[in-house]
Amino acid sequence: MRSPLLDLPGAVAADPPDEEVAAHYGNPHTEQRALAQGRGFVDLSHRGVVRIGGKDRLSWLHSLLSQHLIELKPHTATEALLLDPQGRIEHALYLVDDGEATWAHVEPGAAGPLAEFLNRMRFMLDVEPEDVTADYAVVYEAGADTSESASVESPDGASDSSAILARRPAPFVDSAPGRELFLPRAGLADYAAARRDPAGIWAYDALRIASHRPRAGFETDARTIPHELGWIGSAVHLDKGCYRGQETVARVENLGHPPRRLVFLHLDGTPEHLPAHGDPVEHDGRQVGTVTSSARHYELGPIALALVKRTVPVDAVLQAGGVPAAQEVIVSPDAGGTARERLRAR
């Protein structure tokens, strides 16, 4: 579903899976700086949108997802994971409830399969999951506006009366706060025409990487578990009832350690190229992991996220796609194993 914002001046389409939105509008560093200072917006309309209505929605989602959702207050942003029975990540959901329905945005192309799975799990409960990607688009809007809704204003100043649901995630590190809007897709072009400083997905991704935030499909593969990415706490609640994949989460948290850990890499700025997703990460000539995301940050320079073996020394200088890289710990090699540590402390 190609975004109409790709027709804005200077727009350059991103690479898959983000090809339906702009990578940038001519100056990625300027766009990034504007977002960090609380100006501008990012077209995320390629992301999938799922709406779950029905009075049983929160208790039902609580039983399926990794997050504690029974007492979720309206307009409170949260994150949750849908795990497979072995505890591996299938979907990452960015959630908000408006008091009548729970809304989530997910990775491009993921809304259909997610809604299909949820509908298979309805049983006799009053829940109504649906893929509404065709009708709603997601936009990230930088700035300190904390209202719970907004309206689409057309270029002539007229305002659409339909409310737009706002989700306020945690701000990026060292950046102004922002909010995500679920707005009617038909109003996307008018929304952009009434605003300044469009920013592309490159600028948004650089802030995400600098904030150590994993993204499904980039930091995840077919065997990724939540502990490896530091999603414990933000997307996984450790003190709740059973849910699919919980056994693996509990076993790692109490008795073991994840086999891999997410690291932040400060890349040598001498090479002109950035390591690509999937490039090898090496230590002493041996591959110890893979690059998952990379970007050029307007202050930090070239940066990346990578998944490496837990046993890689935290102070080791690595080679990421042939580029020298210094580590910054995101997930500790000692993550998990809390029950074992408690026993040792007695």
Secondary structure by P-SEA (a helix, b strand, c coil): cccccccccccccccccccccccccccaaaaaaaaaacccccccccbbbbbbbccaaaaaaaaccccccccccccccbbbbbccccccccccccccccccbbbbbbcccaaaaaaaaaaaacccccbbbbbccccbbbbbbbccccccbbbbbccccccccbbbbbbbccccccccccccccccccaaaaaaaaccccccaaaaaaaaaaacccccccccccccccccccccccccccccccccaaaaaaaaaccccccbbbbbbbcccccccccccccbbbccccccccccbbbbbccccccccccccccccccbbbbcccbbbbbbccccccccaaaaaaaaac
